Amino acid sequence: MLEKTLKNLQHSASALYEIAIGGTAIGTGINTHPRFRPQIARTLGRMTGFPLYLAKDPIEMSSNMDSFLGVSSGLRQLAVDLTKIAQDLKILNMGPKTGPAEITLPEVEPGSSIMPGKVNPSIPEAVHMVACQVMGNDHAIALCAQAGQLQLNVMTPAILFNLTFSLQLLTSTLKMFRELCVEHIIFNSDRIRELFEASLCTATALSPYLGYHETAMLVHEGLKKGKTLKTMVMEKELLTEQEFEKVISPEHTTKPSILDKTILKKVAERQAKK
């Protein structure tokens, strides 16, 4: 997720290397020497280390803010991704008694003042708030970018304020998120295994071996009787324990896999005997 976002952001940022410096009045370059623009572009490029190049149409760049809009859009995409990650962490951390509790987030501050012992997911919540602010900044930039009437956009100060604000927020927030949260997450392996084994969703992996109808009956009966899928399969002697563990293992249920012909054959033999 973040790798794709980073690539998109880098691509958008490359448009900022195009500069219309020396355009003076609305990009015309009036009152400047013909060699002024290329010379100052080379000098700035040498000083900054950036591969700056002159705009082909300085007049167009005086009113068109697409390059800034593109970068802001990339930052908004990053904010959306961070929101998704932060929300997922908050859900997986819920518990430990009545929620998934698949992970434990680090305690970074005293808990609730009204609920003793409660630990708040403070860092993911802060990340979520920053993401909302960045998305708001992006909308402000979009409104300013469309305000370039005729040959000039006078909204550039607001565009740069919001863009740099988003960059500063995200830079500090990503560092905080990594150092105070992500690097200290505890994965509760026993709880994850417990939820996986109790889940009836893994029945999907049984359909190719037992058939859709038989598998659906197992799910309904398991829900009604409060039994795990494994217990139901073992009681009905549909698969051996070893066969069941192989079919519903995470290694086989989280990626494409070829059906085990040996298991299929044994299942067919058992069904023929009934």
LUMBAVO-436972 format. One record per atom (N, C-alpha, C): x, y, z; residue in one letter. Coordinates in steps of 0.2 Angstrom, whole numbers, plus 5000, padded with zeros to 4 digits. Layout:
XYZA;...
//
This chain:
500449945000M;500050005000M;500450065000M;500950075005L;501350135006L;501850135000L;502050084998E;502550084992E;502250114986E;501650094984K;501350124978K;501250204979K;501050214986T;500850284987T;501550324986T;502050304989L;502750334988L;502950344981L;502850294977K;503050304970K;502550354967K;501950354968N;501550404965N;501750474968N;501950484974L;502150544977L;502750574974L;503250524973Q;503850544969Q;503750564962Q;503350534959H;503150554952H;502850624952H;502350634956S;502050704957S;502550754958S;503050744963A;503550794965A;504050804960A;504150764955S;504550774950S;504350834945S;503650854945A;503450904942A;503650974945A;503850974951L;504051034954L;504751064952L;505051014948Y;505751034945Y;505651084939Y;505051094937E;504951134931E;504851204934E;505151254932I;505151324935I;505051374930I;504651424932A;504551484927A;504851544930A;505351534934I;505751594936I;505951644931I;505951704932G;506151754927G;505651774923G;505051754924G;504451764920G;504251844921G;504451874926T;504251944928T;503451944927T;503251984923A;502552004922A;502151944918A;501751904922I;501351854920I;501751804915I;502351794916G;502751744913G;503051774906G;502951834905T;503251854898T;503951864898T;504251884904G;504951894904G;505151964902G;504652004902I;504852074900I;505352104905I;505752144902N;506252184906N;506852144908N;506952084906T;507452034908T;507952024901T;508552004903H;509051984897H;508851914895H;508851904888P;508651834886P;509051774889P;509651794892R;510051734895R;509851734902R;509451774905F;509351774912F;509051714915F;508451694911R;508151634914R;508551574914R;508851554908P;509251494908P;509851494913P;510151554914Q;510751564919Q;510451554926Q;509951584928I;509751574935I;509451504936I;509151474931A;508951404932A;509551364934A;510151364930R;510751334931R;511051344938R;511051404939T;511351424946T;510951394952T;510251404951L;509851374957L;509951294957L;509951264951G;510051194951G;510651174954G;511251204953R;511851194956R;511851204963R;511551254966M;511451274973M;511051224977M;510551194974T;510051154977T;510151084976T;510551064970G;510650994969G;510050964965G;509551004964F;508950974960F;508950984953F;508650944949P;508750944942P;508250994939P;508251054940L;507851104938L;507851114931L;507251134928Y;507251154921Y;506751204920Y;506851244914L;506351294913L;505751274910L;505151304912A;504551294909A;504551314902A;504251274898K;504151284891K;503651344889K;503151354894D;502651404893D;502651444900D;503051484902P;503051524908P;502351564909P;502051584904I;501351614905I;500851564907I;500851504905E;500451454907E;500551444914E;501151434916M;501351424923M;501151474928M;501051534926S;500851594930S;500151584933S;499751544929S;499051534932S;498851464933S;499351414931N;499151344932N;499551314938N;499251294943M;499551264949M;499551184949M;499551154943D;499451084943D;499951044947D;500651074946S;501151034950S;501051034957S;500851094960F;500651094967F;500051044969F;499651054965L;498951014966L;499150934965L;499650914961G;499850844961G;500150824967G;500650864969V;500950844976V;500450844981V;500050884982S;499550884987S;499050824987S;498950804981S;498550744980S;498850684982S;499550684981G;499950624983G;499950624991G;500050684994L;500050685001L;499350665004L;498750685000R;498150665002R;498050585002R;498350554997Q;498350484996Q;498750455002Q;499250485004L;499650455010L;499250465016L;498850515017A;498450525023A;497850475023A;497650455017V;497050405017V;497350345019V;497950325016D;498250265018D;498450255026D;498650315028L;498850315035L;498150305040L;497650335037T;497050325041T;496750255041T;496850225035K;496650145035K;497150105040K;497750125040I;498250085044I;498050095052I;497950165053A;497850185060A;497150155063A;496650155058Q;495950125060Q;496050045061Q;496450015057D;496549945058D;496849925064D;497349965066L;497749955072L;497249965078L;496850015078K;496450025083K;495949965084K;495649935079I;495249885079I;495549815082I;496149805079L;496449745081L;496749745088L;496749805091N;497049815098N;496449815103N;495849815100M;495249815105M;495249755109M;495049765115G;495049705120G;495349725127G;495549675131P;495749615129P;495249555130P;494649575133K;494149535134K;493549525129K;493349585126T;492749585122T;492949605114T;493549605113G;493749625106G;494249585103G;494449595097P;494949545094P;495649535098P;495949595100A;496549585104A;497049545101A;497149555094E;497649515091E;498349555091E;498349615093I;498949655094I;498849695101I;499449715103T;499349755109T;499849815107T;499449875107L;499849935106L;500249965112L;500749995111P;501150025117P;500750075121P;500850075127E;500550125131E;501050195131E;500750245129V;501150305128V;500950365133V;500450355137E;500150405141E;499650365146E;499550405152P;499050375157P;498450355153P;498050305156G;497450285153G;496850335154G;496250315154S;495650355154S;495650385162S;495450445162S;495350475169S;494750455172S;494250425169I;493650395171I;493550325171I;494050285167M;493950215167M;494650185169M;494750165175P;495350145177P;495650085173P;496250085172G;496550025168G;496450035160G;496050075158K;495950085151K;496550115147K;496750085142V;497350105138V;497050135131V;497150195130N;496950225124N;497450215118N;497250205112P;497650195106P;497850265104P;498250305108S;498350375107S;498750395101S;499250355099I;499650365093I;499150355086I;498850305086P;498450295080P;497850355079P;497650375085E;497150425085E;497450495083E;498050505085A;498450565083A;498550565075A;498750505073V;498850495066V;498250505062V;497650485064H;497050495061H;496850575061H;496950605066M;496850675066M;497250715061M;497950695061V;498350725056V;498150715049V;497950655048A;497650635041A;497050675039A;496650685044C;496050735042C;496250805040C;496750825044Q;497050895043Q;497350905036Q;497750845034V;498050845027V;497550845022V;497050805023M;496450805018M;496150875017M;496050905023G;495750975023G;496151025019G;496851015020N;497351065017N;497351045009N;497250985007D;497250975000D;496551004997D;496051005001H;495451034998H;495551104997H;495851135002A;495951215002A;496451224996A;496951184994I;497351194989I;497051184982I;496551134982A;496151124976A;495751194974A;495451214979L;495051274979L;495451334976L;496051344979C;496551394977C;496751384970C;496951324968A;497151314961A;496651324956A;496051324957Q;495551334952Q;495451414952Q;495751444956A;495551524956A;496051564952A;496451524947G;496851564943G;496551594937G;496251654938Q;495851684932Q;496351714927Q;496151694921L;496551724915L;497351704916L;497751754916Q;498451734916Q;498851734923Q;498451734928L;498851744935L;498351714940L;498751674945N;498451644951N;498751684957N;498251724960V;498551754966V;498451714973V;498251654972M;498151614978M;498751574980M;499351584977T;499951544978T;500151544985T;500151604989P;500351604996P;499951555000P;499251544999A;498851495002A;499051425000A;499151414994I;499351354991I;499951324995I;500551374995L;501151354998L;501051345006L;500651385009F;500551375016F;500251305018F;499751295014N;499451225016N;499851165014N;500251175008L;500651125006L;501251105011L;501551165013T;502151155017T;501851125024T;501251155026F;500951125032F;500851055032F;500551025027S;500450955026S;501150915026S;501650945023L;502250915023L;502550905030L;502550965033Q;502850965040Q;502450915045Q;501750915044L;501350875048L;501550795047L;501550785041L;501650715039L;502350685041L;502850735040T;503550715041T;503550695049T;503350735053S;503350725060S;502950665062S;502350665059T;501850615061T;502150545059T;502450535054L;502650465052L;503250445056L;503650495058K;504150475063K;503950455070K;503450495072M;503050475078M;502750405078M;502350395072F;502050335071F;502450275072F;503050285068R;503550225068R;503850215075R;504150265078E;504550265084E;504150245090E;503550275091L;503150265097L;502550215096L;502450185090C;501950145090C;502150075086C;502250085079V;502350025075V;502949985078V;503450015080E;504049975082E;503949935088E;503449955092H;503349925098H;502649885099H;502349865093I;501749825093I;501949755095I;501549725099I;501549655101I;501049615098I;501249565095F;500749515091F;500549465096F;499949455097N;499749405102N;499549345098N;500049305097S;500049245093S;499449195095S;499449185102D;498949135105D;498249155103D;498149225104R;497449245102R;497249245095R;497749255091I;497649255084I;497549185082I;497849135084R;497749065083R;497049045085R;496849065091E;496249055094E;495649075090E;495749135087L;495149165083L;495149135076L;495749115074F;495749075067F;495449005068F;495548975073E;495348905074E;494548905075E;494348965078A;493648965080A;493248995074A;493549025069S;493149055064S;492849005059S;492249015056L;491948975052L;492048995044L;492449055044C;492549075037C;493049035033C;493448995037T;493948955034T;493548895030T;492948885031A;492548835027A;492648845020A;492748905018T;492848915010T;493348865007T;493848855011A;494448805009A;494148735008A;493648715012L;493448655012L;492948635006L;492648685003S;492148674997S;492448634992S;493048644989P;493348604984P;493348524985P;493448514992Y;493548444994Y;492848414996Y;492448445000L;491848415002L;491248434998L;491248484994G;490648514990G;490348574994G;490048614990Y;489748674993Y;489248664998Y;488748614996H;488148605000H;488448575007H;488848525007E;489048495013E;489448545017E;489848585014T;490148635018T;489748685021T;489248705017A;488748755020A;488348725026A;488148665026M;487848625031M;488248625037M;488948615036L;489348615042L;489348685045L;489448735042V;489448805044V;488748815048V;488248805045H;487548815049H;487548775055H;487748715055E;487648675061E;488148695066E;488748715064G;489248735069G;489048805072G;488648845069L;488448905072L;487848885077L;487448845075K;486848825079K;487148785085K;487648745085K;487848705091K;488448735094K;488648795092G;489248825095G;489848785095G;489948745089K;490548705088K;491048735083K;491648715084T;492148735079T;492048695072T;492348725067L;492348685061L;492748625061L;493248625064K;493648565065K;493248515069K;492948525074T;492548485078T;492048445074T;491648485070M;491148465066M;491448415060M;491948435057V;492248385052V;492548325055V;492848325061M;493048265065M;492448225067M;491948255069E;491348215072E;491048175066E;491048205060K;490748175054K;491248135050K;491848135052E;492348095049E;492448105042E;492348175040L;492448195033L;493148195031L;493648215036L;494348225035L;494648195041L;495348175040T;495748165046T;495948225048T;496248225054E;496448285057E;497048315053E;497448275051Q;498048295047Q;497848325040Q;497348295037E;497048325031E;496748395032E;496348395038F;495948455039F;496448515040F;497048505044E;497548555046E;497848575039E;497948535035K;498348555029K;497848595024K;497248575024V;496748615019V;496648685022V;496548695029I;496348755031I;496948795034I;497548775033S;498148805035S;498148875032S;498448925036P;498548995033P;498948995026P;499448945026E;499848945020E;499448925014E;498848885015H;498448865009H;497848915008H;497648955013T;497048995013T;497149065011T;497849085011T;497949155010T;498349165003T;498349114999K;498649124992K;498349064988K;498449074981P;498149024976P;498548954978P;498248904977S;498548834978S;498248784974S;498548724973I;498348674969I;498048624974I;497448594972L;497048554976L;497448484977L;497448464983D;497848394985D;497448334982D;497648304977K;497248254973K;497248194978K;497748184982T;497648124987T;497048134992T;497048194995I;496448204999I;495848204996I;495748224989L;495148224985L;494948154985L;495448104983K;495348034982K;495048004988K;495348014994K;495147985000K;494448015002K;494248075001V;493648105003V;493148064998V;493248054992A;492748024988A;492647944990A;493247914992E;493147844995E;492747845001E;492747895006R;492347895012R;491647905010R;491547955005Q;490847965004Q;490547905000Q;490947864996A;490647804993A;490447754998A;490747755004K;490647695009K;490047715013K;489747775013K;489247795017K;488547785013K;
//
